[in-house]
Structures are given as structure tokens and as C-alpha cells.
């Protein structure tokens, strides 16, 4: 293998390592969820985990229904489903890469 081919392989390996080490984790997702959608949770021994959604300064309890997290090493896809007090579905889908998260449709 020539020097140019070796350099290309090294750059690709380095890029993959950077993506792996900057893949958002659950704490990054929770922070993004609170900032982007106003959803956060509290833990208590008596009640367990309670979710709250803040909209226009008003907090309302929401119920966590289900969710999925797909870790692909270099990126992560989050798909979480909640229900508010009126029974409306709140579906949050996010794509995470390079310690950043983006809404998915």
C-alpha cells in the first residue's frame, strides 16, 4: 500500500473515532429535550419518575408511554412517546451526532 492510501485510511479511522466519542448520550438527550421541548422529569422514591412539560411558563404533567433508542456507534436515534392530560400524543423524534441533537419528522 502506498503512502497516499495509508493516509486516507488513517483519516477515515480518525473520523470514525471522533464520531464515536462525540455521539450524544442519554444526559445530552435529556438536556436537549428540556431546552427544545420543555420536557423534564423528576425522580422520587414514592412516585418514581414523573414527567413535566413546560409550555409558556405553565407546567403540566405528562405520561411516558414508550420509547426506543437506536445506538449506531457514530450516531443515535431517539423516538419517545408521551401523552398529556387531555390524551394528546406527544411524539419526540431526534437524531444525534457530534454531541448535537436534531428534531426528526
N, C-alpha and C positions, 0 to 999 in steps of 0.2 A: 504494500500500500504506500502510495506517495504521501508527501508532507501535506498537500492540499486536502486529500481525503481524510487524513488523520485529524486535521484542524476542523473540518466540517463535523466529524463525529464528536469531537470534544465540545464544540459549540452546541450541538444538539443535546448531548448529555447534560451540559451545564444548564441549558434552557429548561429541560425536564426537571432537574433538581430544583431550580428556582420555583417552578410551578408547584412542585410537590410541597416545598417548605412554606409557600405563601398561600396554600389552599385554606380558605376560611374554615374555622372550626365552629363548634356549637355556640361558644361565647360570642364570637363575631356575629353569628346569625342573630342571637338574642338581642344584641346591641342594635343591629340594623333594623330588626323588627320593631323595637321600641321607637327608634328615630323615624323610620319610614312610615310605619302603620299605627304607631301609638299603642302597640300591644306589648304588655309586660306581664310577669307573673310574680306571685309571692308564694313562698313555702311556709307552711305552719304544720306543726306536728298534729294538731287537731283536725285541720281541714285539708291537709295535703297541698297540692299545687292549685292555686286559684289564678285564673287569667283575667286581666282587666284591659279594656280598650279605651283609650282616651281620645275623645273627639271633641274639638272646640272647647277644651278645658273641662269636659264632663266625662267622668269615669263611669263605665258600665261593665258589669261582669259579663264575660263570655265563656262559653264552654268549649273545651278542646274536644274535637270529635275523633280525628285520626290524622296521621301524617306519615310521610316517608322521606327518608334521606338517602340519596344515592351518592356515595363517595366514589369518585373515579380516579383518585390519586392526584390528578392535576386540576380537577375542578369538582364541585359538589352541587347537586341539585336538591333543593328543599321543596316539599309540597305538603303544606299543613292546612287543615280544615277546622274551622271554628263555627259556632252558632251563637248569635246574640239572643237577648231576652225575648225578642219578638219572633224568633225562629228563622231569621235570615241567615243564609250561609255566608261565611267569610272565608274565601279561599286565597291563600297566600302561596304563590309560587316564586321561587327565587333561584338564580344561577349565581354561583360564587366562584371566583377565580382571582388570583393575585391579591388576596385579602380584601376584595371588593365584592359586594353583592348587588345584583340587579334584578328588578321585577321581571318575571316572565309572564307572558299571556297564556 
